[in-house]
């Protein structure tokens, strides 16, 4: 039985100043890996409270994860509490100290004496390489060790990423496949318009579990194949980037309402220079005219948020770049700027290449952040569907 | 001493399917009302686990709040666990049953036998009128009773947002101000280069608590004033946007390594069109030359990541827009593209206005995401420090 307890440390978690997103994320990852999360603790920045929570957690679970309180300041007391609970001293580790010195030297920051405390860990403890990201550290360093210790039952998971279908629709299409108590089990999570199906297979050998997963995936492919864009950590933009790259095609962007978000998403990808040419963020009418050559009269007559202007923006971007395809978006992200005729959430997305001229109207939720993200996703999906499908 | 512990019940909270927003909200309300939240528990839908958490919580606090697990289904076990902990039986209450019948009758729903369980509560317990909203129930029914029992203590909190100083450095500068056990108490959290100081004052009247906060803030101002950019929910980009807007100044951007991230951050803000003119995402050398007029020979001689190219990009952006200030960034975000001479993390940020020409070199952590975000933050901070400070 592999029971896990998660302890989150920080006064800000108790007073409600912060949501405990780390604990939720860890809970999800552990559950998806087939481990049983039995309890969670939120604890104040005090040695005795932390020590007590570790005692409670270890009574309930054979694996205890603790997050928070390992910085260099006086309210970072996790290392002291763990040492006290284990009945050992804190031990200075020269290799950790060297790493901290190196960190500051590389950034030309002065290293103050306070940071020395971060080179101390409970005697006998093993230190992890700590990237700035808790998620990376967990996935790369901790989860494999937990699974390793968790024994002979093998859990294989595969995430199937879907876009372009709603949750209830998917639910109806898949029917009994989503019922509890099956093996493989399919869990469904939704995040920002992307649905992830987590397929979890349990077996006593890895090969069988993998075959079970493969079978389930081919069933899913036949039912909802056209909505599946990727697997595991793949993203919409990542898949587009790879596809453009492998076909030697490049893209240019002209963004109004998304204000650089699409360019940002595409350049999040390492090696983006292979397929990303350039982008314009033409927020004002003047910029649309001056930078992209959109006719001033057209802007006045049709309005910046119109089918015609979206097309002109895309044409302007294609002409001014050496890209194979240009995508333009213009819309009303809100909260202001909407009217009865053109409400907040109205967006036009245009795509132009040497072969194609395409523009589509969308009505996204009238919330600035949601509208901008949905626009970016649709634009990315459009390049795959309208441009890549035919080159 | 009024110590409160909050227990949240539900498997979905442990497996990360839901964020524990109830507990965070309760923590905030309790803190704002002057109560000391000492611990939080997330517990699975099992009688023994709930009973155990109540035992732990009552050992730590004199007030224990439990949320979740009071519905009619088989996994709603809070009433059983509380009765077991108290060593009493569950008791059928006719008046509660009548209320449940009434609830269904009014909505024309059939009442199934399952719902009868909701008329049982631990013997000797007091039932609350339960509106559908946890928040309303807490504010109207529970908080007044807690405060009544607790005496009148008031807690006022204020968050102070800092940028440009490391956590350990800040700690050394503030010294004893960060020590535990003080009133006001200062808690420190770090997120993506931004440090938040949470100042928490306790008093028996609100005015005194507010004065205590104000005093502490003026002390902090005199010690680290130049690093403080805002309060409570303010962000670096939000503060810049407001400042540009209030002075009637506009900005243009030329981004290479950040690939649109700075434009995205600035246009996250509603009303960004008041201060944001336009942006170029010139990822390739060709784009820097064609779109911004950066000399092709300069690009070849100095390289795209150089002081000189950063300046030319900013100049090109200023000339091609009607903005008052232009900022350009060029750097090596990695993972590829680094060399001994120009390692991953090397970034140049340039700022040009009619009065100023400024460029600075930075060495950010060699991680694509971190490097891009740090670059964006520095660029935003630079506009405030170099441009706005003098207009």
Contacts between the chains, C-beta under 8 A, distances in Angstrom:
chain1	res1	chain2	res2	distance
A	10	B	187	7.7
A	10	B	189	7.0
A	11	B	185	7.8
A	11	B	187	4.8
A	11	B	198	7.5
A	11	B	200	8.0
A	12	B	187	5.8
A	12	B	189	5.5
A	12	B	198	5.9
A	13	B	24	7.7
A	13	B	27	7.5
A	13	B	40	7.0
A	14	B	27	5.2
A	14	B	31	7.8
A	14	B	37	4.2
A	14	B	38	7.1
A	14	B	39	7.1
A	14	B	40	5.9
A	15	B	27	5.2
A	15	B	28	6.3
A	15	B	30	7.9
A	15	B	31	4.0
A	15	B	37	5.9
A	15	B	157	7.1
A	15	B	198	7.7
A	15	B	200	7.1
A	16	B	23	7.8
A	16	B	24	4.4
A	16	B	25	6.0
A	16	B	26	7.0
A	16	B	27	3.4
A	16	B	28	2.9
A	16	B	29	7.3
A	16	B	30	7.9
A	16	B	31	6.4
A	16	B	37	7.9
A	17	B	28	7.0
A	17	B	157	7.2
A	17	B	159	7.2
A	17	B	198	5.7
A	18	B	24	7.4
A	18	B	189	7.0
A	19	B	19	5.6
A	19	B	20	7.5
A	19	B	21	6.5
A	19	B	24	5.0
A	20	B	19	7.5
A	20	B	20	6.1
A	20	B	23	7.8
A	20	B	24	7.1
A	21	B	19	6.5
A	23	B	16	7.8
A	23	B	20	7.7
A	23	B	42	7.3
A	24	B	13	7.8
A	24	B	16	4.4
A	24	B	18	7.4
A	24	B	19	4.9
A	24	B	20	7.1
A	25	B	16	6.0
A	26	B	16	7.0
A	27	B	13	7.5
A	27	B	14	5.3
A	27	B	15	5.2
A	27	B	16	3.4
A	28	B	15	6.3
A	28	B	16	2.9
A	28	B	17	7.0
A	29	B	16	7.3
A	30	B	15	7.9
A	30	B	16	7.9
A	31	B	14	7.7
A	31	B	15	3.9
A	31	B	16	6.4
A	37	B	14	4.2
A	37	B	15	6.0
A	37	B	16	7.9
A	37	B	44	8.0
A	38	B	14	7.1
A	38	B	44	5.8
A	38	B	49	6.9
A	39	B	14	7.1
A	39	B	41	6.9
A	39	B	42	6.5
A	39	B	43	6.1
A	39	B	44	7.0
A	39	B	49	6.8
A	39	B	53	7.3
A	40	B	13	7.0
A	40	B	14	6.0
A	40	B	20	7.9
A	40	B	40	8.0
A	40	B	41	7.0
A	40	B	42	3.2
A	40	B	43	7.9
A	41	B	39	7.0
A	41	B	40	6.9
A	41	B	41	6.1
A	41	B	42	7.6
A	42	B	23	7.3
A	42	B	39	6.6
A	42	B	40	3.3
A	42	B	41	7.6
A	42	B	42	7.9
A	43	B	39	6.1
A	43	B	40	7.8
A	44	B	38	6.0
A	44	B	39	7.1
A	45	B	180	7.0
A	45	B	187	7.1
A	46	B	180	7.0
A	49	B	38	6.9
A	49	B	39	6.8
A	49	B	60	7.7
A	52	B	60	7.5
A	53	B	39	7.3
A	56	B	56	5.5
A	60	B	49	7.6
A	60	B	52	7.5
A	71	B	167	5.7
A	71	B	188	8.0
A	71	B	190	6.8
A	72	B	167	6.1
A	72	B	168	4.3
A	72	B	171	6.5
A	73	B	167	5.9
A	73	B	168	7.1
A	73	B	170	7.8
A	73	B	171	4.3
A	73	B	178	6.2
A	73	B	188	5.5
A	74	B	171	6.7
A	74	B	178	5.1
A	74	B	179	6.0
A	74	B	180	7.1
A	75	B	178	6.7
A	75	B	180	6.6
A	75	B	187	6.3
A	75	B	188	6.3
A	106	B	345	7.9
A	106	B	363	6.5
A	106	B	365	8.0
A	107	B	363	5.8
A	107	B	364	7.5
A	107	B	365	7.3
A	108	B	363	6.3
A	109	B	166	6.1
A	109	B	169	7.9
A	110	B	169	7.3
A	111	B	168	7.8
A	112	B	166	8.0
A	112	B	168	4.9
A	112	B	169	5.6
A	112	B	171	7.8
A	112	B	172	4.8
A	113	B	172	7.2
A	114	B	168	4.1
A	114	B	171	5.2
A	114	B	172	5.5
A	115	B	168	4.7
A	131	B	367	7.2
A	132	B	365	6.6
A	132	B	367	6.5
A	132	B	370	5.5
A	133	B	369	7.8
A	189	B	17	7.4
A	253	B	281	7.3
A	255	B	260	7.7
A	258	B	264	7.7
A	258	B	267	7.8
A	259	B	263	5.4
A	259	B	264	5.7
A	259	B	266	7.2
A	259	B	267	2.7
A	259	B	268	7.6
A	259	B	272	6.8
A	259	B	276	7.4
A	259	B	279	7.9
A	260	B	255	7.7
A	260	B	260	3.4
A	260	B	261	7.0
A	260	B	262	7.4
A	260	B	263	3.0
A	260	B	264	4.2
A	260	B	267	6.5
A	260	B	279	5.9
A	260	B	281	6.8
A	261	B	260	7.0
A	261	B	264	4.6
A	261	B	267	7.8
A	262	B	260	7.3
A	263	B	255	8.0
A	263	B	259	5.4
A	263	B	260	3.1
A	263	B	263	7.6
A	263	B	264	7.8
A	263	B	281	4.4
A	264	B	258	7.7
A	264	B	259	5.7
A	264	B	260	4.1
A	264	B	261	4.7
A	264	B	263	7.8
A	264	B	264	4.6
A	266	B	259	7.1
A	267	B	258	7.7
A	267	B	259	2.6
A	267	B	260	6.5
A	267	B	261	7.8
A	267	B	281	7.3
A	267	B	283	6.5
A	268	B	259	7.5
A	268	B	368	7.6
A	268	B	369	7.3
A	268	B	372	7.8
A	270	B	334	7.1
A	270	B	335	5.2
A	270	B	336	6.5
A	270	B	368	6.1
A	271	B	336	6.6
A	272	B	259	6.7
A	272	B	283	6.7
A	273	B	283	5.5
A	273	B	284	6.1
A	276	B	259	7.4
A	276	B	281	8.0
A	276	B	283	5.2
A	277	B	283	7.0
A	277	B	284	6.1
A	277	B	286	7.8
A	277	B	287	6.2
A	278	B	280	7.1
A	278	B	281	5.8
A	278	B	282	5.4
A	278	B	283	6.1
A	278	B	284	6.6
A	278	B	287	3.7
A	278	B	291	6.0
A	279	B	259	7.9
A	279	B	260	5.9
A	279	B	279	8.0
A	279	B	280	7.3
A	279	B	281	3.6
A	279	B	283	7.9
A	280	B	278	7.1
A	280	B	279	7.4
A	280	B	280	6.2
A	280	B	281	7.5
A	280	B	291	7.9
A	281	B	253	7.3
A	281	B	260	6.8
A	281	B	263	4.4
A	281	B	267	7.3
A	281	B	278	5.8
A	281	B	279	3.6
A	281	B	280	7.5
A	281	B	281	7.2
A	282	B	278	5.5
A	283	B	267	6.5
A	283	B	272	6.8
A	283	B	273	5.6
A	283	B	276	5.3
A	283	B	277	7.0
A	283	B	278	6.0
A	283	B	279	7.9
A	284	B	273	6.2
A	284	B	277	6.2
A	284	B	278	6.7
A	286	B	277	7.8
A	286	B	322	6.7
A	287	B	277	6.2
A	287	B	278	3.7
A	287	B	321	7.0
A	290	B	320	7.3
A	290	B	321	7.8
A	291	B	278	6.1
A	291	B	280	7.9
A	291	B	320	7.1
A	320	B	290	7.3
A	320	B	291	7.0
A	321	B	287	7.0
A	321	B	290	7.8
A	322	B	286	6.6
A	334	B	270	7.2
A	335	B	270	5.2
A	336	B	270	6.6
A	336	B	271	6.7
A	368	B	268	7.6
A	368	B	270	6.1
A	369	B	268	7.3
A	372	B	268	7.8
